[in-house]
């Protein structure tokens, strides 16, 4: 029965990854309309999201928690810390620059995963997939470089934070891909979200950031963000690590730019400049190129 379940999930996992990416693309919209500070947003997002995974794990998989090695616990906490860095940078970025630029720059995390895959995990990646990811980087550099001319508008600082958010996510993905080889999906999601919650709680306490007293709409948006982005995107992608490589998940995550730009136009009225659109097109072409040739490589291995 377990093998059958794994077979079904493995069969549809790539479609599930795309759906999760679509859900995650709304994060920039939520982050830009919530007036509460980043630490408060992250604290409540994790406070609401963690119980969805804590309750079933603590009720049914406590024996699994006892079997996890100290090494895996440490790396899971490290992954949660990088997830905290991603969230904190991202929530600030979308308040300082437009959603289109932030999403494209944050979506460059495949470069981080690629570097870790090649230089740390010593895995072979084809020349053409690498060319696709490098092309995506060039598109992002084009966007950031043009925003540098608008320092007085504060866009460049937001772009830097967006890029950092992408770098943190790349490391978080790479660590998760390795830990998931020995830690079951639901248990890993609970532990990494819990460790991220600890980081946000420490940040709130250390800075004296209030977690109450914001508008009712802020709390409604945070709840919606938790359900759509935290559970519908991050949790699902973490579960997928057991069936697809982190580089595949990270590359598809870069496709958020298309959905985010559309949402930015519809919900926020943020019309991308011609340069941002050109940069986005370059990123998308690079990712399509990457996915096409990684698909060919997978078929050749079968």
Residue, then its C-alpha position, 0 to 999 in steps of 0.5 A: x500500500x505504501x509503495x502504491x501511494x508513493x507511486x501515485x504521488x511520484x506520478x503527479x508530483x511535477x504537476x503538484x510542484x507547479x500548482x504550489x508555485x502558483x499558490x506561492x506567487x500570491x505572497x508578494x501581493x499579501x506582503x505588500x498590502x499588510x501594514x504590520x512589520x515583517x517580524x509580526x507577519x512572520x510570527x503570526x504566519x508561523x503561529x497559525x501554520x505550525x499547528x496544522x502539522x504539529x497536531x497530526x505529527x504529535x498524535x500519530x508520529x511521536x515514535x518517528x520524532x524519537x528516531x530522528x538523529x541529532x544531526x538531522x534535528x540540527x540541519x532541520x533547525x538550520x533550514x528553518x533559520x534560513x526560511x526565517x531569513x527568506x521570509x524576513x527579507x521577502x516581507x521587507x522587499x515587497x514593501x520597498x520595490x514593486x512585486x514584479x522586480x521582487x519576485x523575479x529577483x527572489x526567484x533566482x534561488x536556483x543559482x544557489x541550489x545549482x552551486x550547492x549541488x555542484x560544489x558541495x554535493x558533487x553532482x553532475x549537472x548538464x551544460x545546457x541546464x546550467x546555461x538556462x539558469x545563467x540566462x535567468x540570472x542575466x534577466x534578474x541582473x538587468x532588472x536590478x541594474x536598472x533599478x539602481x538608477x532609482x535609488x531615491x525611490x528606495x527600489x534598489x534596497x528592496x531589490x537587494x533584499x529580494x535577492x537575499x530572500x532568493x539566496x536564503x530560499x535556495x539554501x533552505x531548499x538544498x538543505x531540505x532536499x538532503x534532510x528529506x532523504x531520512x526524515x518523513x515529509x510531514x515530520x520534516x515540515x512540522x520541524x522546519x516550520x517550528x524552528x522558523x517560528x522559534x526564530x521569529x519569536x526570538x526576533x519579536x522578543x529581541x526587538x520589542x515588536x508588538x504582535x497585537x494591535x494591527x488592523x483587522x484586515x492585516x490579520x485577515x490577510x495574514x490568515x489568507x497568506x498562511x493558508x495559500x502560501x505557507x500551507x499551499x506552497x511551502x509545505x507542499x514543496x517540502x513534501x515534494x522533496x522526497x520525489x523530485x530534486x531540489x534543483x527542479x523545485x527551485x527552478x520551477x519556483x522561479x516561474x512565480x514571476x509570471x503569476x506574480x506580475x499578472x497578480x500585481x497588475x490585477x490587484x495592485x495596479x502595478x504596471x511593469x516598465x518595459x525594461x522589467x518586462x524584458x528582464x522577466x522575459x529573459x528569466x522565463x526563457x532561461x527557465x524554460x530552456x533549463x526545464x526542457x533540457x533537464x526533462x531530456x536528461x531525465x528521459x535518457x536516464x530511464 
